Amino acid sequence: MSRKYTGWDGNASGKRAGTERFIKLLSEHFNNGVWNNGSWGVRKMNNPRVVAWSVHGTGRAFDISWRSHRGRGFGNYEQAKQVADFLVQHAELLLIEEIHDYYPRPHGRGWRCDRSAWKEYTKPTIGNTPGGDWFHVEIAPAHADDAEYYEKAFASIRGGSPAPIASPNPAPAKVSQPSVSKMVDGHGLAYPGESVNLGDRGEYVRMVQEKVGAKVDGDFGPKTEDAVEAWQKANGLHADGVVGPKTWRVMFGDTNEYPGHLVGLKHEHENEVKLIQAKVGAKVDGDYGPKTQESVKNWQKSHGLEFLSDGIVGEKTWKAMFG
């Protein structure tokens, strides 16, 4: 049974809960034989023949690597192929839309939901081939924000619970684009709600790279990880190469506690407005005008806060934004 392929449907303002939980559960299912090599990141496609936005920007795509690195990764393509087979076997339940396998010669292969079959490429199609040691995976919009759905789906695959009902109907797209979220005037930057680490891409990675003296390219690779470890050691922190809440606070002076009042149109606390604008992908200018309010409304709707989608940041919206 084939399904319609969605592709790029608008850039999200950040990582999406369903996608991120999927990555975690997939890695755990294969005992860390694969690991997250990058999910959300707004950029153009890595294909010089195509000028278009990457599906990574939607928050529904991720790269899962089988490269051997620090005790993770099969390090062997023959073992790694079982992951691709698993994804195809459970494509309906997991709502897989596309898989790129970069490794096989001459130009890799791809699986799509609208043909329900692998296609061996005879000409350059997906870039970075042959020999790429990761799979690119895309999921449908329906449950990209639904971590619980994927918890139930993997439990069902393991035989622990009934399968959830997989709805391929797209959820509303998250269309706001992120702005550079560096703060000024000596004020801190709110922790993004989850760690920044190996495999991540985007503006938060760029900020970390600037802080630790790594190459600023927005791609959290092994060299950035080493630079973060060195920075953590120099600052008396646990050196694991992961920018979690404690490391973030030392780097950027986290100021993410709810200020105790509503933040909305014509709000006078400029730095609170800037934090919100950075989070929702609005222009970071400290002026809470109609465009910022509309961006906040869209963010609320796309993060399960439809009942609060008034464009005003109260305590519940603030905590959803900044944890």
N, C-alpha and C positions, 0 to 999 in steps of 0.2 A: 504493500500500500504506500503510495507516494503522498507527500505533503508539499504545500507551497513553500518555496524558499523565500525568506524575508530579506536577508542581506542587510545593508546599512539602512537604518530607519531613524536616524537622528543621534547626535552625540549626547551621551549622558553626562551628568555633572559629577559623577564619581563611580566608585565600584558599586556593584549591585549584589544584594544579599544572597539571592538564589545562585548566581554564578559563582560567587566566592565560596559558598558552602559546597557546591558541586566539586570545585577544584580540591578542596580539603578532603572530601569524602572519597574522591577518586584516588587521590594519593594514598590515603589510609587503606583503601580496598586492596591496593597492590603493595602494601607494606613499604611505602616510600620508594618503590621501584621507579616511580615517576614523581616529578615535583613541579611546582608552579614556576614557569619561566616568563610570566607576565600576563596580565589580564587587561583591565581598563587603561586606556591611554589614547588621547585624541591626537591623531596624526593621519597623514595620507598613507595609502597602501605602499608596501615595500615592493612595488612592481613598477619599473620605469616605463612599461608599456601601457599602464593604466593610471590616469590622473583622477583619483576618487578618494573619498574618505575610507579609512579602514574600519571594518566592523568592530575592531577593538574599541573604538570610540563609543559604541553603543552600550558597552558594559556587558555584552552577551558573548564575547569571544575571549578565548584564553589559549596560551601556548603551554603545553605540558611536556616537560623535557624528560628524556630517559638517559641523559648524559650522566656519567658517574661523577659525583661532586660531594665531597664531605660526607661520605657514608650513605648518600642517597643516589638513586638512579640505577637502572639495570646495567647501563654501560654496554648493552648488547642488543642489537636490533632484533634478532630472532626472539629474544624474550619480550622486547618492547611491543612486538606485533600483537601480543595477546591483549594489550590495552586497546588498540584499534579494533580488534575483533570484538571485544567486550562492548565498546561503544556502539558498534553497528548492531550487535545482537540485541541491545536494549535501547535502540534508537527511538522507538515509539514512546516508551515509558520516560526516558530521559529527555525527550524532545530535542534530539540532536538534529541540526540542520545541515552542517557541513563539517568534514574532516579533511585536513591536508596532511599528507604523509610525505615529508620532504626527502626522505632517505633514498628510495629506489632510483636507479638510473633508468633512462637518461634524464628525466625531468620530474620525477616524483609521481604521485597519484592522488586522486581526490574522490571522496564519497559525498553525495548530495541526497537530501531527503526527497527531492523531486524526481530523482531517477532510481533511488534505493539501490544503488550499485556503485562499485568502485570503477574509476576510469584511470587507466594508465596514460599519462601524458607523453605525447611524442614530440612536443615542442615546448619551449618555455611558457609556463602558464601561471605558476604560483610563486615563482622567484625562489631564491636561496636554495636551489637544488643543483646537483644531487648532494646527498650526504648530510642533510640537516638532521640533528639528533633530537627532534621534538615533533609533536603533533599540534596542529592548529585546530581548535574545536570551536564550533559556534552552536548556540542553543536558541530555541524559539523565544519570543518575547513573553509568552504567557506566564512563565514562572521564574523569570530572571530576577525578580525581587522577592521570591518566596523561598526562603531557606528551609522552611518546614516541609515544603513539598519534596525537596531533594533528600531530606532526612528520611522521609517515609519511602521514597523511591528506592534508596539504597537498602533500607531495612527490608523491603519487599524482595529485592534481589538476593539478599542474604537469607531469606526465608523467615524473617522475624515478624512481618506484619503484612496485612493486605496492601496491594498496590494502590496508590492514590489514583484519582481520575486525571488522566493527562489531557488537558485542554490545549489544543494548538492555536486557539484564538488569541491573537495578539493583544497584550495589554497596552495601554497608552504609552507611546514612546517618550523617553526622557530626552528632551531636545536642547536643553541649555548646554552651552559650552563653558568649560572652566576658564577662569581668568587666572593670571599669575597671582598667587595669594600671599605674597610676602607683605608683612606689615611694616609700618613706618613709625616714626616718633617714639621709638624705644618700647613700644607695646608688644606684647607677645602674640603668638599665633595659636589658635585653638588646635588641640590634637585632633587629627582627622577621624578618630574613632577606631582605627585599626593600625597595626604596625606597618611601617614602610620597610620592605626588605627585598631580598634577592628575587628577581623576576618582575618586580613592579616597574611601571613606567609612568611618566607624567610630571606635572609641575612640582608635586611634593618631593619627588626624587631629585629634581633639579635643585630644590632648596637644600636638601640634605647634602648633595654633592658640593654645592658652593660652600657649605659649612665645614665639610671635612677635607676640602681640597682635592676632591676627585674631579675627573673630567666631567664637565657639565653637559650631558647629552640626554638627560631624562630617562636613561636606561640603567636600572639597578642590576649591574652584573657583578661578577666575582671581584673585579678591581675596586668597585665602589664598596662592596662588602668588606674588603680588606681595609679600605680607608676608614670606614665606620668603626671597625674593630680598633684600629690604631687611635682614633679620636676618643673612643670610649675609655681605653686604657689611660690615655693622657688626662682624662677628666674624672678618673676614679670610679668609673661605671663598670658593670659587668660586660665584658667584651665578647659579645656574641654576633656582632654584625647586623643586629636587628634594631631598628629605630622604633622602640615601643614607647609607652607613656613616659617612663622615667627619662630615657634618653632624649625624647622630644622636648620634655620640660626644660632640661639643661640646655639644649640647643636653642630653643625658641621662646622660652618663658611662657609656657602654656597659660592662657587666661580664659579657660573654657567654662567657668562656673556661671550659671544663670545669674544675670545682674539684678534680678528681683523686680523687673518692670517690663512692660511690653515694649517691643521695638517695632516701629511702624513708620508711616508717612511723616516726613518732616522731623524725624527723630534727631535730637541734638547731640547724642553721644556718638561722635564720628567714628571712633575705633570699633565700637560694637557694630555699627553699620558696615564697616569694612570687612569685619569677620564674616558677617552674613553674606555680603556680596561675593566674597571669595568662594564661599561654600556653594552658593546657588548659581554661580557662573555669570553674575551681573558685572557691569563695569565697577571696578573697585575705586570709588571716588569719595566715599563717606557721605554721599547724599542719598537719603532714602526717598526716592521719587517714584512715580508710577511704574517705570520700567523695572526698578528693583522689586516693587510690590508684585508685579506680574511674574517675575522670576521666582520669587518666594512662593507664590501660588502654585506654579508649575512644580516646584520642588516638593511642596507639601503633597500634591496629588500623586506624584510619582513615588513617594515614600510611604504610602498607606495612610496619609493624614487628610483624606478627602473631607472629613468632618471638620477640619480646621483650615481648609484651603481659602483663607481670607486675606492672605498676603501679610499677615501680622505675625510677628515672632513672639509668642508667649513661652511659658515654661516648657510645655510639652514639645513644641517645635524646636526650641533651643536644645533641649536634651537629645532629641532625635538627630539634630545636626552635629552636636559636639560631644555627645556621650556623657 
